[in-house]
């Protein structure tokens, strides 16, 4: 029988792993989140196309506040054949030199104001005589469109922002869809649209069709401009939701969508673009105004007296003083719905 083995003293316990305090972990997570919130817009900024949109020659002097020219072009850039069919945006190659949407966004001491200019407005285009305003974009791109608007309104355009079909649709889908409220059933094959009357949730494709349609509504191009303001305002309302900043996937998608198919003027820096985005979330409701250029008829001729009165408020950064008779959904005298 072997002698009992002496009892070994217990091995020295291994040092416990250092546990990080909960507060330190939360601080690191907060720092990482802040870095994410900053890094994503910077990454998105690097994708944006910049163009020279400043026209040559005499221009209006600097004015109080800031005015952006927002253009919705029918550029198919970046869309596959399948996506073009899905959007009802056929055509050969990249059209890119026509615009369905022309808006002025003014920000300053008063409420942010979004003013739509019907694309069929008859105005003088420098070097081309009197014709539809969207022809300026076709004739000379951003420079000529800016020059045309400045010469016909006297408003100084500080920044140019253009978004194509793809970016428009992606922006709506990035926020999970928007609510639109058509006042009639709309079935427009040319705009790839078939929707019922009344408020409803729609995706990007339907929102695009709604903002493009003009053949099935009473006021044609005037109603289209109204639908465009409705859609743009709805996107802005969804973007400013706290959920956009809490949900990292949604935050990334919103930034990615906002800069896809986006073109801005070379003088528009990140801060100016950020202010533009913020202002677009405030154009609907008590903190903003959405208006149509005052017009005299559906031809479309501007109503000089009312148009000049409205323009004066913009030029003097007095949007808070604009009377309701000048800021209407259609721009037509006596038509406020």
LUMVEX-35489 format. One record per residue (C-alpha): residue number from 0; x, y, z. Coordinates in nm, 2 decimals. Layout:
<pts>
+-----+--------+--------+--------+
| num |      X |      Y |      Z |
+-----+--------+--------+--------+
| NUM |      X |      Y |      Z |
...
+-----+--------+--------+--------+
</pts>
This chain:
<pts>
+-----+--------+--------+--------+
| num |      X |      Y |      Z |
+-----+--------+--------+--------+
|   0 |   0.00 |   0.00 |   0.00 |
|   1 |   0.14 |   0.33 |  -0.11 |
|   2 |   0.18 |   0.61 |   0.14 |
|   3 |  -0.08 |   0.88 |   0.11 |
|   4 |   0.03 |   1.17 |  -0.11 |
|   5 |   0.07 |   1.49 |   0.08 |
|   6 |  -0.21 |   1.74 |   0.02 |
|   7 |  -0.10 |   2.01 |  -0.22 |
|   8 |  -0.17 |   2.36 |  -0.12 |
|   9 |  -0.45 |   2.51 |  -0.34 |
|  10 |  -0.31 |   2.67 |  -0.66 |
|  11 |  -0.31 |   3.04 |  -0.66 |
|  12 |  -0.63 |   3.16 |  -0.82 |
|  13 |  -0.59 |   3.33 |  -1.15 |
|  14 |  -0.64 |   3.70 |  -1.15 |
|  15 |  -0.99 |   3.79 |  -1.25 |
|  16 |  -1.03 |   3.97 |  -1.57 |
|  17 |  -1.07 |   4.34 |  -1.54 |
|  18 |  -1.43 |   4.44 |  -1.59 |
|  19 |  -1.50 |   4.77 |  -1.75 |
|  20 |  -1.74 |   4.99 |  -1.57 |
|  21 |  -2.08 |   5.03 |  -1.73 |
|  22 |  -2.03 |   5.40 |  -1.75 |
|  23 |  -1.71 |   5.36 |  -1.96 |
|  24 |  -1.88 |   5.12 |  -2.19 |
|  25 |  -2.17 |   5.35 |  -2.24 |
|  26 |  -1.93 |   5.64 |  -2.31 |
|  27 |  -1.75 |   5.44 |  -2.58 |
|  28 |  -2.08 |   5.35 |  -2.74 |
|  29 |  -2.18 |   5.71 |  -2.74 |
|  30 |  -1.86 |   5.82 |  -2.90 |
|  31 |  -1.89 |   5.55 |  -3.16 |
|  32 |  -2.25 |   5.66 |  -3.24 |
|  33 |  -2.14 |   6.02 |  -3.27 |
|  34 |  -1.86 |   5.92 |  -3.51 |
|  35 |  -2.11 |   5.72 |  -3.71 |
|  36 |  -2.35 |   6.02 |  -3.73 |
|  37 |  -2.07 |   6.24 |  -3.86 |
|  38 |  -1.90 |   5.98 |  -4.09 |
|  39 |  -2.21 |   5.88 |  -4.29 |
|  40 |  -2.29 |   6.23 |  -4.41 |
|  41 |  -1.92 |   6.29 |  -4.50 |
|  42 |  -1.92 |   5.97 |  -4.70 |
|  43 |  -2.24 |   6.06 |  -4.87 |
|  44 |  -2.10 |   6.41 |  -4.94 |
|  45 |  -1.81 |   6.25 |  -5.13 |
|  46 |  -2.05 |   6.10 |  -5.38 |
|  47 |  -2.23 |   6.42 |  -5.49 |
|  48 |  -2.17 |   6.57 |  -5.83 |
|  49 |  -2.07 |   6.94 |  -5.84 |
|  50 |  -2.14 |   7.17 |  -6.13 |
|  51 |  -2.08 |   7.53 |  -6.22 |
|  52 |  -2.43 |   7.69 |  -6.19 |
|  53 |  -2.32 |   8.06 |  -6.16 |
|  54 |  -2.43 |   8.25 |  -6.48 |
|  55 |  -2.20 |   8.51 |  -6.63 |
|  56 |  -2.29 |   8.88 |  -6.66 |
|  57 |  -2.50 |   9.10 |  -6.43 |
|  58 |  -2.68 |   8.93 |  -6.14 |
|  59 |  -2.90 |   9.06 |  -5.86 |
|  60 |  -2.71 |   9.19 |  -5.56 |
|  61 |  -2.68 |   8.98 |  -5.24 |
|  62 |  -3.01 |   8.97 |  -5.05 |
|  63 |  -3.09 |   8.88 |  -4.69 |
|  64 |  -3.16 |   8.52 |  -4.62 |
|  65 |  -3.06 |   8.23 |  -4.85 |
|  66 |  -3.24 |   8.11 |  -5.16 |
|  67 |  -3.19 |   7.77 |  -5.32 |
|  68 |  -3.30 |   7.67 |  -5.66 |
|  69 |  -3.43 |   7.31 |  -5.64 |
|  70 |  -3.46 |   7.13 |  -5.97 |
|  71 |  -3.61 |   6.78 |  -6.02 |
|  72 |  -3.46 |   6.65 |  -6.35 |
|  73 |  -3.58 |   6.35 |  -6.54 |
|  74 |  -3.22 |   6.22 |  -6.55 |
|  75 |  -3.21 |   5.84 |  -6.58 |
|  76 |  -2.85 |   5.83 |  -6.47 |
|  77 |  -2.76 |   5.52 |  -6.28 |
|  78 |  -3.09 |   5.34 |  -6.36 |
|  79 |  -3.09 |   4.99 |  -6.51 |
|  80 |  -3.34 |   4.90 |  -6.79 |
|  81 |  -3.54 |   4.71 |  -6.53 |
|  82 |  -3.56 |   5.01 |  -6.30 |
|  83 |  -3.66 |   5.24 |  -6.59 |
|  84 |  -3.95 |   5.01 |  -6.66 |
|  85 |  -4.05 |   5.00 |  -6.29 |
|  86 |  -4.05 |   5.38 |  -6.27 |
|  87 |  -4.22 |   5.43 |  -6.60 |
|  88 |  -3.92 |   5.62 |  -6.71 |
|  89 |  -3.84 |   5.48 |  -7.05 |
|  90 |  -3.64 |   5.65 |  -7.32 |
|  91 |  -3.30 |   5.60 |  -7.47 |
|  92 |  -2.99 |   5.68 |  -7.27 |
|  93 |  -2.98 |   5.96 |  -7.01 |
|  94 |  -3.24 |   6.23 |  -7.08 |
|  95 |  -3.10 |   6.45 |  -6.81 |
|  96 |  -3.17 |   6.79 |  -6.98 |
|  97 |  -3.54 |   6.83 |  -6.89 |
|  98 |  -3.70 |   6.92 |  -6.56 |
|  99 |  -4.04 |   6.84 |  -6.42 |
| 100 |  -3.98 |   7.04 |  -6.10 |
| 101 |  -3.86 |   7.39 |  -6.05 |
| 102 |  -3.88 |   7.53 |  -5.69 |
| 103 |  -3.73 |   7.81 |  -5.49 |
| 104 |  -3.65 |   7.74 |  -5.12 |
| 105 |  -3.59 |   8.06 |  -4.92 |
| 106 |  -3.46 |   8.04 |  -4.56 |
| 107 |  -3.39 |   8.33 |  -4.33 |
| 108 |  -3.54 |   8.53 |  -4.04 |
| 109 |  -3.89 |   8.41 |  -4.11 |
| 110 |  -4.06 |   8.08 |  -4.19 |
| 111 |  -3.88 |   7.87 |  -4.46 |
| 112 |  -4.07 |   7.90 |  -4.78 |
| 113 |  -4.10 |   7.66 |  -5.08 |
| 114 |  -4.22 |   7.83 |  -5.39 |
| 115 |  -4.30 |   7.61 |  -5.70 |
| 116 |  -4.27 |   7.76 |  -6.05 |
| 117 |  -4.48 |   7.57 |  -6.30 |
| 118 |  -4.24 |   7.43 |  -6.56 |
| 119 |  -4.47 |   7.56 |  -6.84 |
| 120 |  -4.45 |   7.92 |  -6.72 |
| 121 |  -4.41 |   8.15 |  -7.02 |
| 122 |  -4.11 |   8.38 |  -6.95 |
| 123 |  -3.83 |   8.54 |  -7.13 |
| 124 |  -3.52 |   8.32 |  -7.16 |
| 125 |  -3.20 |   8.51 |  -7.24 |
| 126 |  -3.11 |   8.45 |  -7.60 |
| 127 |  -3.41 |   8.24 |  -7.68 |
| 128 |  -3.71 |   8.48 |  -7.65 |
| 129 |  -4.04 |   8.40 |  -7.47 |
| 130 |  -4.11 |   8.03 |  -7.41 |
| 131 |  -4.17 |   7.77 |  -7.14 |
| 132 |  -3.93 |   7.82 |  -6.84 |
| 133 |  -3.81 |   7.46 |  -6.84 |
| 134 |  -3.67 |   7.51 |  -7.19 |
| 135 |  -3.39 |   7.71 |  -7.02 |
| 136 |  -3.27 |   7.39 |  -6.86 |
| 137 |  -3.28 |   7.21 |  -7.19 |
| 138 |  -3.10 |   7.50 |  -7.38 |
| 139 |  -2.83 |   7.58 |  -7.13 |
| 140 |  -2.85 |   7.36 |  -6.82 |
| 141 |  -2.82 |   7.50 |  -6.46 |
| 142 |  -2.65 |   7.83 |  -6.57 |
| 143 |  -2.92 |   7.94 |  -6.81 |
| 144 |  -3.20 |   7.83 |  -6.57 |
| 145 |  -3.05 |   8.03 |  -6.29 |
| 146 |  -3.00 |   8.33 |  -6.52 |
| 147 |  -3.36 |   8.30 |  -6.64 |
| 148 |  -3.51 |   8.29 |  -6.29 |
| 149 |  -3.29 |   8.58 |  -6.17 |
| 150 |  -3.38 |   8.80 |  -6.46 |
| 151 |  -3.75 |   8.73 |  -6.44 |
| 152 |  -3.78 |   8.76 |  -6.06 |
| 153 |  -3.49 |   8.97 |  -5.94 |
| 154 |  -3.43 |   8.70 |  -5.67 |
| 155 |  -3.06 |   8.61 |  -5.62 |
| 156 |  -3.01 |   8.24 |  -5.64 |
| 157 |  -2.74 |   8.15 |  -5.38 |
| 158 |  -2.73 |   7.77 |  -5.43 |
| 159 |  -2.84 |   7.51 |  -5.69 |
| 160 |  -2.97 |   7.16 |  -5.60 |
| 161 |  -3.08 |   6.90 |  -5.86 |
| 162 |  -3.21 |   6.56 |  -5.80 |
| 163 |  -3.29 |   6.29 |  -6.06 |
| 164 |  -3.55 |   6.02 |  -6.07 |
| 165 |  -3.35 |   5.76 |  -5.88 |
| 166 |  -3.26 |   5.98 |  -5.59 |
| 167 |  -3.63 |   6.09 |  -5.56 |
| 168 |  -3.76 |   5.74 |  -5.54 |
| 169 |  -3.48 |   5.62 |  -5.31 |
| 170 |  -3.55 |   5.91 |  -5.07 |
| 171 |  -3.91 |   5.81 |  -5.03 |
| 172 |  -3.83 |   5.44 |  -4.98 |
| 173 |  -3.55 |   5.53 |  -4.73 |
| 174 |  -3.80 |   5.68 |  -4.49 |
| 175 |  -4.04 |   5.39 |  -4.53 |
| 176 |  -4.28 |   5.56 |  -4.76 |
| 177 |  -4.49 |   5.88 |  -4.73 |
| 178 |  -4.85 |   5.99 |  -4.70 |
| 179 |  -5.02 |   6.16 |  -5.00 |
| 180 |  -5.37 |   6.29 |  -5.02 |
| 181 |  -5.50 |   6.31 |  -5.38 |
| 182 |  -5.84 |   6.48 |  -5.41 |
| 183 |  -5.95 |   6.24 |  -5.69 |
| 184 |  -5.87 |   5.90 |  -5.83 |
| 185 |  -5.57 |   5.92 |  -6.06 |
| 186 |  -5.50 |   5.68 |  -6.33 |
| 187 |  -5.23 |   5.81 |  -6.56 |
| 188 |  -5.06 |   5.56 |  -6.78 |
| 189 |  -4.79 |   5.82 |  -6.89 |
| 190 |  -4.68 |   5.86 |  -6.53 |
| 191 |  -4.72 |   5.49 |  -6.44 |
| 192 |  -4.98 |   5.59 |  -6.18 |
| 193 |  -5.30 |   5.43 |  -6.06 |
| 194 |  -5.42 |   5.54 |  -5.71 |
| 195 |  -5.75 |   5.60 |  -5.53 |
| 196 |  -5.88 |   5.92 |  -5.39 |
| 197 |  -5.79 |   6.01 |  -5.03 |
| 198 |  -5.49 |   5.99 |  -4.79 |
| 199 |  -5.28 |   5.68 |  -4.84 |
| 200 |  -4.93 |   5.55 |  -4.78 |
| 201 |  -4.72 |   5.51 |  -5.09 |
| 202 |  -4.37 |   5.40 |  -5.19 |
| 203 |  -4.12 |   5.58 |  -5.40 |
| 204 |  -4.24 |   5.46 |  -5.74 |
| 205 |  -4.60 |   5.58 |  -5.67 |
| 206 |  -4.48 |   5.91 |  -5.52 |
| 207 |  -4.28 |   5.97 |  -5.83 |
| 208 |  -4.58 |   5.90 |  -6.05 |
| 209 |  -4.79 |   6.13 |  -5.84 |
| 210 |  -4.55 |   6.41 |  -5.87 |
| 211 |  -4.51 |   6.37 |  -6.24 |
| 212 |  -4.88 |   6.33 |  -6.34 |
| 213 |  -5.06 |   6.62 |  -6.51 |
| 214 |  -5.29 |   6.46 |  -6.76 |
| 215 |  -5.58 |   6.35 |  -6.54 |
| 216 |  -5.62 |   6.65 |  -6.31 |
| 217 |  -5.82 |   6.97 |  -6.35 |
| 218 |  -5.53 |   7.21 |  -6.36 |
| 219 |  -5.26 |   7.00 |  -6.53 |
| 220 |  -4.92 |   7.14 |  -6.47 |
| 221 |  -5.04 |   7.36 |  -6.18 |
| 222 |  -5.17 |   7.05 |  -6.00 |
| 223 |  -4.85 |   6.87 |  -6.07 |
| 224 |  -4.65 |   7.15 |  -5.90 |
| 225 |  -4.88 |   7.12 |  -5.60 |
| 226 |  -4.83 |   6.75 |  -5.58 |
| 227 |  -4.46 |   6.80 |  -5.60 |
| 228 |  -4.47 |   7.04 |  -5.30 |
| 229 |  -4.68 |   6.79 |  -5.12 |
| 230 |  -4.44 |   6.50 |  -5.18 |
| 231 |  -4.13 |   6.71 |  -5.10 |
| 232 |  -4.29 |   6.83 |  -4.78 |
| 233 |  -4.39 |   6.48 |  -4.68 |
| 234 |  -4.03 |   6.35 |  -4.73 |
| 235 |  -3.90 |   6.63 |  -4.52 |
| 236 |  -4.15 |   6.55 |  -4.24 |
| 237 |  -4.04 |   6.19 |  -4.24 |
| 238 |  -3.67 |   6.26 |  -4.24 |
| 239 |  -3.69 |   6.48 |  -3.93 |
| 240 |  -3.85 |   6.19 |  -3.73 |
| 241 |  -3.63 |   6.09 |  -3.43 |
| 242 |  -3.64 |   5.74 |  -3.57 |
| 243 |  -3.41 |   5.85 |  -3.85 |
| 244 |  -3.13 |   5.92 |  -3.61 |
| 245 |  -3.20 |   5.63 |  -3.37 |
| 246 |  -3.21 |   5.36 |  -3.64 |
| 247 |  -2.86 |   5.32 |  -3.80 |
| 248 |  -3.00 |   5.14 |  -4.10 |
| 249 |  -3.26 |   5.41 |  -4.17 |
| 250 |  -3.00 |   5.68 |  -4.11 |
| 251 |  -2.76 |   5.53 |  -4.35 |
| 252 |  -3.03 |   5.48 |  -4.62 |
| 253 |  -3.16 |   5.83 |  -4.58 |
| 254 |  -2.81 |   5.98 |  -4.63 |
| 255 |  -2.73 |   5.74 |  -4.92 |
| 256 |  -3.07 |   5.81 |  -5.09 |
| 257 |  -3.04 |   6.19 |  -5.04 |
| 258 |  -2.71 |   6.20 |  -5.23 |
| 259 |  -2.78 |   5.95 |  -5.50 |
| 260 |  -2.86 |   6.13 |  -5.83 |
| 261 |  -2.78 |   6.46 |  -5.65 |
| 262 |  -2.61 |   6.75 |  -5.83 |
| 263 |  -2.52 |   7.08 |  -5.65 |
| 264 |  -2.35 |   7.40 |  -5.74 |
| 265 |  -1.97 |   7.42 |  -5.68 |
| 266 |  -2.02 |   7.70 |  -5.43 |
| 267 |  -2.25 |   7.49 |  -5.21 |
| 268 |  -2.06 |   7.35 |  -4.92 |
| 269 |  -2.16 |   7.08 |  -4.67 |
| 270 |  -2.29 |   7.34 |  -4.42 |
| 271 |  -2.51 |   7.51 |  -4.69 |
| 272 |  -2.64 |   7.17 |  -4.80 |
| 273 |  -2.71 |   7.07 |  -4.44 |
| 274 |  -2.91 |   7.39 |  -4.40 |
| 275 |  -3.10 |   7.31 |  -4.71 |
| 276 |  -3.19 |   6.97 |  -4.58 |
| 277 |  -3.30 |   7.11 |  -4.25 |
| 278 |  -3.51 |   7.38 |  -4.41 |
| 279 |  -3.68 |   7.12 |  -4.63 |
| 280 |  -3.81 |   6.95 |  -4.31 |
| 281 |  -3.98 |   7.28 |  -4.21 |
| 282 |  -4.17 |   7.40 |  -4.52 |
| 283 |  -4.49 |   7.23 |  -4.41 |
| 284 |  -4.71 |   7.33 |  -4.12 |
| 285 |  -4.68 |   7.63 |  -3.88 |
| 286 |  -4.31 |   7.67 |  -3.93 |
| 287 |  -4.31 |   7.69 |  -4.30 |
| 288 |  -4.49 |   7.79 |  -4.62 |
| 289 |  -4.55 |   7.61 |  -4.95 |
| 290 |  -4.68 |   7.83 |  -5.23 |
| 291 |  -4.72 |   7.85 |  -5.60 |
| 292 |  -4.60 |   8.13 |  -5.82 |
| 293 |  -4.90 |   8.37 |  -5.87 |
| 294 |  -5.03 |   8.32 |  -6.23 |
| 295 |  -5.30 |   8.48 |  -6.43 |
| 296 |  -5.42 |   8.18 |  -6.63 |
| 297 |  -5.34 |   7.82 |  -6.72 |
| 298 |  -5.14 |   7.93 |  -7.03 |
| 299 |  -4.92 |   7.98 |  -6.80 |
| 300 |  -4.86 |   8.36 |  -6.76 |
| 301 |  -4.75 |   8.50 |  -6.43 |
| 302 |  -4.98 |   8.75 |  -6.26 |
| 303 |  -4.73 |   9.04 |  -6.26 |
| 304 |  -4.89 |   9.24 |  -5.98 |
| 305 |  -4.93 |   8.95 |  -5.74 |
| 306 |  -4.61 |   8.78 |  -5.84 |
| 307 |  -4.40 |   9.10 |  -5.79 |
| 308 |  -4.57 |   9.14 |  -5.45 |
| 309 |  -4.48 |   8.79 |  -5.34 |
| 310 |  -4.13 |   8.82 |  -5.48 |
| 311 |  -4.07 |   9.14 |  -5.28 |
| 312 |  -4.13 |   8.94 |  -4.96 |
| 313 |  -3.87 |   8.69 |  -5.06 |
| 314 |  -3.61 |   8.95 |  -5.17 |
| 315 |  -3.64 |   9.13 |  -4.83 |
| 316 |  -3.64 |   8.81 |  -4.63 |
| 317 |  -3.99 |   8.88 |  -4.50 |
| 318 |  -4.17 |   8.55 |  -4.55 |
| 319 |  -4.34 |   8.58 |  -4.22 |
| 320 |  -4.54 |   8.87 |  -4.35 |
| 321 |  -4.67 |   8.70 |  -4.67 |
| 322 |  -5.05 |   8.73 |  -4.68 |
| 323 |  -5.26 |   8.42 |  -4.76 |
| 324 |  -5.39 |   8.57 |  -5.08 |
| 325 |  -5.03 |   8.56 |  -5.23 |
| 326 |  -4.94 |   8.21 |  -5.10 |
| 327 |  -5.19 |   7.97 |  -5.25 |
| 328 |  -5.18 |   7.61 |  -5.37 |
| 329 |  -5.25 |   7.68 |  -5.74 |
| 330 |  -5.13 |   8.04 |  -5.78 |
| 331 |  -5.45 |   8.12 |  -5.96 |
| 332 |  -5.65 |   8.42 |  -5.83 |
| 333 |  -5.95 |   8.31 |  -5.62 |
| 334 |  -5.85 |   7.94 |  -5.63 |
| 335 |  -5.73 |   7.83 |  -5.29 |
| 336 |  -5.79 |   7.45 |  -5.31 |
+-----+--------+--------+--------+
</pts>
